[in-house]
Amino acid sequence: MVKTYLSSIVKHQVNLFFGFLVLVGLVLLYRLVDFPIFADEAIYLHWSEQIRLGQVNPFISMYDGKPPLFMWLVALATNVVSDLLLVGRLISVVSLLGFVAFVWLHIQKTSSTLWAWLSTVFLLIAPFTVFHGRLALLDMLFSALAVSAVLVWSLTEWKYKGIVTGVLLAAAFWVKTPALFLLPLPVISIILLQRNYLALKQAVMALVTALLGIIMLKVSIWFPFLFSRSEDFTFTIAELLNGQLGHIPYNLGSLAQWLWIYETPMLLLSGIVGIGWGIWKKNTMIINLFLALLLITVPLVGLGKLVAPRYYLSLGLILPLTAGYLLWQLSKMVRIGIVLLFLFVALVWNSQLLTNPYSITIPNIDKRQYLIDWSSGIGIKEASYYFQTVAQQEKIKILSEGYFGTLPDGLFIYLGTVPQWHNIEIVGVGSPDSPEFQKQVAISQTNTIFYIGNQDRIDFASRQKMELVKTYEKVDSGAPLEVFKVNKSNYDI
């Protein structure tokens, strides 16, 4: 009788959880493609489409230092849904939801249903995960795989945990190379926690499996580029030893500020205290999560030249778990108070994201990248609608600022599948005073030529030769996106 009653409670909890997950998933899908496309999104999605069409090598992203798994998933999914931006962002949403489902089932089975629920609420509602879980970037898929590997490794009695941990770490590397930071985790973990032959065997299996999975990418001639490309964004160990340390306090301060904004003060402080409490109680999962947090954070803080909040997204998946652990230990009234404060702050932020995304409070570096600078895709969708209208009547040629990135890749994302595509040609030429611009105007088979670029990147002399037809304002007086009509007769060709 008691066993049947307990079984019904567990079944009810599972049904309730998946109902809640579906409900939150539907909310995350609301206006999913309304937020302007970002430079990195445009690049990844254009690669994906080129891979799908067989126009480029499937490993093309490795030439720019990016493993190919995310691009391959997008390429496969666009055989079912043609909207590239929607598909790319859906993969991030599904990655977040899949991770949350794994977390809930994992913690509910191995520890506490209450801890599982608290972690779920924090993960699904924290601005850090909601914002980045709705972008077609590598970071959510990478973080979900990487932190899942840590959780699997924390299953002390499972005989397959070494192999599965290795597979997950290898899969994470196939998304982003910082998965390498986590390779020492199993060895460090057994030194601190277990120190027996079986644990050592599992750690060796995890490491060997992960390395085999990583080495499989050597089938591409661009495998070395996965490591050399990072030189543009990181300092070397030699530079640190020679006294290059001034960036470390700056990186630490930036990280603290970013987490304070994205994780909310309640979640951030609870997560930090939860780590300390878990270490004091010798909780295996919390200790492993803390080790993972250090292995991810220390290299980014110590070596990072150019660091963005999304690089720390794994912390956005770890801290909700440690915060949930702490609240599980606290009294009911304190727990309710912290959760209500968190929900108030997070839900207000989320409502702004879903209804008026240009007004959200995000770190300045993200505001500039996503909403103000050249990397912001504000205006590209609207310009694409304009180009579609013109292309209904005649062939057009669109010359764009840049050679890859927000422009012209963003145009390919919005225009590549429209019915008028056969009437549209897109070429990245850089600035309108470049030799490539002159060349493309000269060889154009149509007289209907447009140039699209950001106002602050177009010199005065070039502006005088073209006719401004569209302007799209950005946030906080950022340089507007402008569309010009190009008249061949104004050029010596």
Buried (B, 14 or more C-beta within 10 A) or exposed (E): EEEEEEEEEEEEBBEEBEEBBEEBBEEBBEEBBEBBBBBBBBBBBBBBBBBBEEEBBBBBBBBBBBBBBBBBBBBEBBEEEEBBBBBBBBBBBBBBBBBBBBBBBBBBEBBBBBBBBBBBBBBBBBBBBBBBBBBBBBBBBBBBBBBBBBBBBBBBEBEEBBBBBBBBBBBBBBBBBBBBBBBEBBBBBBEEBBEEEEBBEBBBBBBEBBBEBBEEBEEBEBBEBBEEBBEEBBBEEEBBEEEBEEBBEEBEEBBEBBBBBBBBEBBBBBBBBBBEBBEEEEBBBBBBBBBBBEBBBEBBBBBBBEBBBBBBBBBBBBBBBBBBBBBBBBEEEEBEEBBEBBBEBBEEBBEBBBEEBBEBEBBEBBBBBBBBBBBBBBBBBBBBEBBBEBBEEEBBBBBBBBEBBBBBBBBBBBBBEBEBBEBBBBBBBBBBEBEBBBEBBEEBEEEBBBBBBBBEBBEEEBBEBBEEEBEBEBBEEBBBBBBBBBEEEEBEE
